[in-house]
Amino acid sequence: MVARKRRGFRLRDFRGVNPEQVAKLEAQGIRYTEQLLAAGGTHGDRAALAAKAGVPESVVLELVRLSDLARLPGVKGIRARLYYDAGVDSIERMAAWEPQALLRMLGDYVERTGFDGIAPLPKEVQSCVARARGLPRIVEY
């Protein structure tokens, strides 16, 4: 049996994305986070992809940021959206936080905004920050 390489998380499964804009990226062969990260790793790449797909460059950047966060284990649709909306919108920003401060900030954010989801548990935040500090930087912002 040959092992199949996982393609990553589907872009359409991130909370809060516009399905019509994602469909335009899918028409260009970009369905998964890994594909988007490969195609949109630099500003120039994102501008070219946005023009080719007919979507705003800001949409491509948002999806790249969500995809970058989704490289962290356990950070996918809802959790990536929470981090992104709370301002922790890149691996670099995640790595810069001290876990306890991030935990407090996220709890306050969920309470203040009524975010439709729960704040992460302490162990999850500690793991995310530690992993973010060890991940290679593959996106230029």
FIBAFI-437331 format. One record per residue (C-alpha): residue in three letters; y, z, x. Coordinates in steps of 0.02 Angstrom, whole numbers, plus 32768, in hexadecimal, padded with zeros to 4 digits. Each point is the difference from the previous one (the first is absolute). Layout:
# FIBAFI-437331
ALAYZX...
# end
This chain:
# FIBAFI-437331
MET800080008000VAL80AA7FCD8045ALA808C807F7FEEARG80987FC17FA1LYS80AA80248049ARG806B80617F85ARG809F7FA77FD3GLY8065809A7FD7PHE805180377F60ARG80367F817F7CLEU80BD7FEC7FF6ARG7FF87FF97F42ASP7FB780B07FFFPHE809A80558047ARG805A80607F79GLY80A67FB67FCBVAL7FEF7F4F8042ASN80337F687F9CPRO7F5F7FA27FD6GLU805B7F587FF5GLN8044801380B0VAL7F5780388042ALA7FB17F677FACLYS80787F918062LEU7FC4805080A2GLU7F4C7FEE7FC7ALA80207F467FE7GLN802B7FFD80BAGLY7F5A8054802AILE804980AF8014ARG7F9A80757F93TYR7FDB8096806FTHR80638078806BGLU7FB57FC280A3GLN802F7F4C7FD5LEU80B280337FD8LEU80128067809FALA7FC47F6B8066ALA80757F887FA6GLY809980727FF5GLY80048068809FTHR80AE7FCA8036HIS80A47FE17FA7GLY7FEF7F458022ASP7F4F7FFE7FBCARG8037805B7F62ALA80927F897FE5ALA7F8F7F688013LEU7F7B80487F8DALA8082802E7F7CALA80487F508003LYS7F547FAE7FF9ALA7FC3806F7F72GLY80A37FFE7F9FVAL801780BC7FFAPRO80928069803DGLU7FF4803980B4SER801B80B37FC4VAL7F5D7FF47F9BVAL7FA07FC58099LEU804A808E8067GLU7FD280817F7CLEU7F4D7FC07FFAVAL7FF67FFF80BEARG803B80B48005LEU7F8280337F7BSER7F787FA1805DASP802E805580A4LEU7FF080AA7FACALA7F5A7FCC7FB3ARG7FB57FF880AFLEU7FF680BE7FF2PRO7F5B803C7FB5GLY801980387F4DVAL80AB7FB07FF0LYS7FF27F727F84GLY804E7FD47F57ILE804F80A07FC0ARG800E806280A2ALA80507F6F805FARG807F7FF07F72LEU802780BA8008TYR80217FFC80BBTYR80647F5E7FF3ASP806B803C7F6EALA802080A68057GLY80427FA5809AVAL7F68800D8070ASP7FEF7F448000SER7FAE7FDB80A7ILE7F7E80428078GLU808E802C8078ARG8059806A7F7DMET7F5E80567FD0ALA7FDD802980B7ALA80AD804C8015TRP7FE580877F7CGLU7FBB80AC801EPRO7F7480167F7FGLN8045809D7FACALA80AE7FB47FEDLEU7FB67F607FB9LEU7F9780637F85ARG8099805E7FC2MET80687F627FF3LEU7F797FA47F9DGLY7FE680937F8AASP80BB80087FE1TYR80077F437FE8VAL7F7580007F7EGLU805180917FA2ARG80B17FBA8009THR7FD57F4C7FCEGLY7F6E801C7F8APHE7F977F89806BASP7F637FD47F9FGLY7F86804E8078ILE7FE580A18060ALA803E803280AAPRO7F7B7FF98088LEU7FA08098803APRO802B805080A8LYS7F627FBD8054GLU80287F4F7FC7VAL80B180088046GLN7FC3804880A5SER7F7F7F75800ECYS807C7F767FD4VAL8081803A807FALA7F7C80148088ARG7FB67F547FDEALA80AC7FAF7FF5ARG8026804480ADGLY7F647FAC8043LEU800E7F577FAAPRO80417F6A8060ARG80A57FB87FC4ILE7FDA7F537FBBVAL809D7FE07F9AGLU80AF7FE18044TYR8086803F7F89
# end
